[in-house]
Amino acid sequence: MLTVVGNLKGGTGKSTVAFNLAVWLAHDKAGVTAFDLDPQCTLLDVSEVREEDGFEPRFDVSSDVDQLKKLASDKKRKQPIIVDMSASNMEAMKTAISLADRVLIPVQPSQADIWSTQRFLKIVADSVDPKNKTEILGFINRADTHRGIRETDEAEQALQMLQGVEALGTRLYQRTAYRRSFSEGLGVFELDPMGKASKEMKKLATMLD
């Protein structure tokens, strides 16, 4: 399974989600290979922190698009692939989408992010390979933890109405645990297995298994 994590708008938490999913998969015996196609190289940076601090399991992170193409075309490959990408590198983004079995779209709860996601879905539709029968999945990320704020519910309703994407109906919330674990090179479920962020991420990862 080749999963691309992306959206057009910056700040949606793509790298945090990609990293946590990669760590989750790395704990499985098949392991995982990750690709960072974002010029900011955030996924590469956090993987280096993880390696320097000696956390296990380790996994490879590459920024080589040709290597991604090679692995994607390997019919005998059993190891899953996670790709973090950015609109800053549009050519690499379209290439990754064309190779994807699944495109996972984190959406922040705002009208601007819904508009951006709508535009991103048009790029996805133009880039996917029909032979792949690519899954296009979206979910609300960085949701407000205050239940009285309606913007998150409104954004999720809008996401459900967008054409070309399946809304997963699960949320990751705006929690300091994500920032803290990311800065330390750990998945949230490694840093605090019983925490709220851990439970949210485990739910998302399990839905994608």
N, C-alpha and C positions, 0 to 999 in steps of 0.2 A: 504494500500500500504506500503510495506516494501522496503525502498530504502537504498542500501549500497553505500557509497561514498568511493572509494578506487583506489589505483594503487600500483605498487610495489615500485616505486622510491619515496624517501622522498623529501620534499620541493615542492610538486605539489599543495599545498594549500587545501588539503583534509579537514582538520579541519575547515578552514575558510568557505569553501563551505557548509560543513555539518551544521555548526552553523547557518549560514545565512538562509539556507533552513528550519532548525528547528524553528528559530524565525518567519520566514514567516508563517509556518504552525501553530505555536502557536497562532497567531492572529485569526485564524479561530476558530469557536465555537467547532469543534471537538477536537482541541488541537493537541498535538504531544508528543510522547515519544522518547527520544534519547538514544543511546547507544554509549559508548566510549570503543572500544576494542583495542585501541592503548596504549601500555605500557607508552607512554609519557603523556597520560591523558590530552591532551590540551583542548579537548571539555569539560571535567569535570571542568578544571580550569576556563575556560571562563564562564561556567554556574554558578560557585560559585561567580565570580565577579558580574554577572548580579543579582544574588539573594541578595548578600550583599549590593548592591547599590539600591535595591528595585525596579528594573525595571520590568514592567509588559508587557505582560503576562509571567508568569513563566512556566517552564516545567521541567519534571524529566529527569535526565541523569543517566544512570546506566552502570556499567561495568560487570554485571552479565550475562554470556552467557546462563545459565539455564533459567533465566527470559526471555531472548530474545526468546529462544526456546518455552517457554510457551505461550508468547504473539503471536508468529508467528503461533502457532497451534490453536489459539482461532478463530473459524469460525465466531463468533459474534462480533469480534473486528472491530470497525469502525475508531478508532484513527490511523493515520499514524505513521510509525516508521522510524526514520533516524538513520543509523549506520555509525559511523566513525571508520575506521579500519586501520591496518598497517601490513605490511609483517613481522614486528618484532614479531607478534603473529600469526604465520601461521595457527595453528590449529583453532583459533577463527575466522580468516579471512575466511577460507574455510567453516566453519560452517555457518557464516553469509551469504556467497554467496549462499550456498545451500538452505537457507531460503528465499532469496530475490525474490521480484517481479520485482525489477529493480536494476541494477548495474550502477552507474554513475561514469564515469572515467574522472577526470580532468587531462589534459595533458599539460605540459609546452612546449613551442615552441623550442625544440631542438632535434637533432637527437638522443641523448642519451635517451631522454624521449620517443621518438617513439619506440626505441628498447625495452625499459623497458615495455611500454604498450603492445607491441607485446607478450612479455613473460607473462605478466599479463593475457592477453586474453586466453592463453593456460590454465592457472590455473582456470580461470573462466569457460571455456568450460568443464574442468574436474570436477568442483565443483557444477555446477548448477543442480537443479532437473528438469528433462525434463517435469514433470507434471506442473511446475510453469509457463512455457512459459516465462521465464525471459527476460525482455528487457535489452539489453546491449547498453548503450549510452555513447558517448564520446564528449568532447568539449575542446577547447583550453582555458587554464587558465593562468593567468599572462602573457598575450600577451603584446608585446612591444607597447607603445603608439606612437612611431615614425613610421609614415606610410612608410618612406623610407627604413626601415629594412625589408628584404624579408623573414627572418627566420620564422616569424609567418605564413605567407601565405604558405610557403613550408611545415611547420609542419602540417597545416590544410589539405593540399593536401595529405600528407602522411597518416594522420589519416583517411581520406576518402577512402583510398585504402586498409586499414587493413581489414582482414577477421574477422567476428564475432563481429563487433561493428557498430552501426549506429552513424555517425557524426552528431551532432545537428546543426552545422553551426552557432552557436553563440559563442561569446567570452567574457571572463572576462579579463580585462586589469590589468597591474601592476600599481596599484594606492595606494597612501598612505592612502586613505580613508578606505581601507580594514584592514590595520594594526591598524589604529587609532580606528576604531569602535570595532574591535575585542578586543583590549586591554581595552576598556571601557565597554565591555559586551553588546554591542548593535549591531543590524544588521545595515548594511550600509544604508538601507532605513529608519531606525529610526534616525540615526545620522544626515543624510542630505538627506531628501526625494527627493530633486530636483537635487542632484548631479549625475555625470556621472556613478559612481560606483553603485548608487542606481538603476538607469535605467537599467544597465546591469544585475544586480542581479534579479530585478523584471522580466525582460524578461525571464531569465533562469527559475525562479520559476514558471512563468505562463506557460511556455512550458511543465513543469512537472506536472501541475495540472491535 
